[in-house]
Amino acid sequence: METIDLPRRRIALQSGIRVEILTVAWMTLEGAIAIGAGVIAGSALLIAFGLDSVIELISAGILLWRLNAETKNGDPERIEIVERRATRVSAVLLALLCLYVAITTAAGLIGRIEPEGSLSGILVSLGAIIFMPLLARAKRGINQRLDSAALRADIAESVTCASMAGTVLIGLALNAALGWWWAEYVAAAVFLYWLVGETREAFEAARGNEHAE
C-alpha cells in the first residue's frame, strides 16, 4: 500500500464514502427499474440486468461499510473476515445469475417468447452508460491515494456495468424499433459472456481469500 500522510488518506476515505453512497443510490434505482420493467415487458434480459445491479449494490454496500469502518478505526481483522465472506456470497450469487440467464435465453429462443418493448428499460440502460463510467473515473482517482484492492474490484464492476448496459440497450432498442424480438436474446447471450468473466474473477478472489486465511 502506498505510504501517504494520515490527513490525505482520511480525505480520500471520505471521498470514497461519498462516491460509494452515490453507487448504492444508483444501483438501487437501476435494479428496481430494470427488474420492474423486465417483469412488465416479459424481458429476461432486463430482469437479469436488474439482478446483476442488485449484486453490485451488495458489493458497493460492503465496500461502503469497509471504508466507513476504517475512518472510525475499525478492527482490521473483523473487516477482513466480513470481506472474505461477502466475496464468497457474491461469487455464488453471480453463478446463479449466470444459470438464470442461460436457461431463460435458451427457453425464450426455443419457445419464441417475444418480450414487449420497454422505454423505461432503454432509459435506465442509457443512464448506466453515462453514469457508471463517471463513477469509475472518480473511484480511480480516489484509489490512486488509497491503493485498495477492494476498490480496484469495485472499479472493475462499475466498468463492467457500463458495458453490460450498452449490450442491454442495443437489444432493447432493436426490439422496440424493428420488432426484432430475438435481438434481446442475442444481447442476453453477450451479457452472459460478460457475466461469466465477472463470476470467474469473483471465484478466483474467493479462493485467494481462502488461501490467505
N, C-alpha and C positions, 0 to 999 in steps of 0.2 A: 504493500500500500504506500502510495506517495506520501512523503512526510511534509505536512503543512502545519502552520500555526493554528492553534485551537480556535481563535475568533473566526478565521476564514472557513474552517471546517464547519463551525456552528452555522455560519451564514449559508453555506452550501446545503447543510442538512435542512434548514428552514425552507430554502428554495425548493429542495426536493420534496418536502412535505406538501408545499403548495401545488406543485405540479402533479403529484400523485392524487391529491384531492380532486383536481380537475379531471384526471384519468378516471377515478372512481365515478365521478358525476357523469362523465361522457359514456362510460361503459354501461352504467345503469340505464341511461336514456336509450343508448343504441340497442342494448339487449332487449329492453321492454318493447320498443317499436318494432324491431326485427321479428321477434317471436310473435307478437300480436298480429303484425301484417302477414307473417307466414301462415299462421293458423287461419286467418280470414281468407287468404288467397289460395290456400292449399299448396303452399310452396315449401318443399323440403329444403331448398337452397336457403331461403330466408330464415327458416327455423334453425338450421344448422349454424348460420352466421350469428344468429341471436344467442344460441347456446355457447358458441365459442366466445362471444362477448362476455357471457356470464363467467366463464372460466378465467378470462383475462381480468374481470372485475375482482375475482377472488385473489388472483395473483397480485393485483395492484393494492388490494386491501392489506395483504400480508406485508408487502414492502412498505406501505404507509405506516403500519404498526412498527415495523423494524426501525425505520428512520426516526419515528417519534420516540421509540424506546431509547435510542442512542442519545437523543437530545436530553433525555431525563436520566442518563447514566444507568440504563437498564443492565441487567445481568447478561453478559455476552454468551455464556453457556446456555442459558434459557432461550435466548433469541435464536441461537444456532439450532437447538433441538426443534423448536417450532418451525423454523425454515425447512429443516430436513423433512419433517412430517408433511408440511404443505407441498413440498416438491413431489413427494410420492403420490399424494392425493390428486394433484393436478395432472400427473402423468396418467393415472388410471382414468380420470375423467376425460382426458383427451383421447385415450384409446377407445373408450365407449362412444365418444362422439364420432370417431373415425368409422366405427362399426355402424352407427346410425346412418351416416351419410352414404356409406357403401350400399346398405340394404335399401334405403329409400330411393336412391338413384336408380339402382337396378330394377326395383319394383315399379318405379314411375315409367321407365323406358319400356319395360316389358308389357306393363298394363296400359300404356298410353294414357297415363293420368295427366291431364292438361291443367296446370295451375293458372289461375287468373292473374292478370296484370296487377301490379301493386305500386301506386305512386308513392306511398309512404316508404315502401322498401327502397325505391330508387333514391328518394331524398336522403334517407339515413345512410345509404351506401355512399352517396356523393359527399355527405358531411364527413364521413370517416376518411375518405380520400384526402380531403382538405385538412382536417383537424389532426389526424394521427401523425402525419409527418412533422407538423409543427411541434407536437408534444415530444416526439422522438428527438428533434433537434434541441429542444430545451433541456431534456434529460441528458443528452450527450454533453452539453456544456457544463451541466452540474457535475456529471461524473468525471470530468477532467480534474475536478478538485477532490472528489470523494474516492475515486478508483474502486468502486464497489462492483463485485461480480454479480450480485443480485440485481443491481440497477442496470448492468450491461444486458442481462437476460430480459429485463423489462423493456429496455430499448428495442431489443430484437422483436419482442412481442408487438410493440407498437408499429414497427415497420411491417411486420407480417400482417397485422390487422389491416393496414392500408392496402397492401397487395391483395388480400382476400376481398376487401371491399370493392376493389377495381374489378375483380372477377365476377362478383355478385352483380355489380352494376351492369356489366356487359350482358349477362344472362337475362336480367330483368328487363333491360331496355330492348333487347331483341325480341323478347316475348311480347312486350307491350306495343312496340312499334310495328313489328312484322308478323306477329302471331306465331312465331317460331317457338312453340311450347317446349320442344326438345332442347332449345338453347339453354334453358335453366339447368337441365340435367347434365349437359356438357360442361357448363360452368361449375356445377357441383362436383364433377369429376376432377376438374382443375383445382377447385377448392380443396378436395380431398388430398391432392398431391401436396399442397402447401401444409395441410393439416398433419399428414403422415410425417413430414420432416420435423414439424414442431413437436409432435409426440415422441419421435425418436430422440430428439435433443432433451426432452423432459425426462425420459427414462435413463438416458446417459448421465444426466445431472443427479438423478436419484441414486444411481449406482455409485457415482463418485462420492456422494454424501455418505453412503453406507460404508465405503472403504475408509472414509475419514473418521468414522466413529471408533 
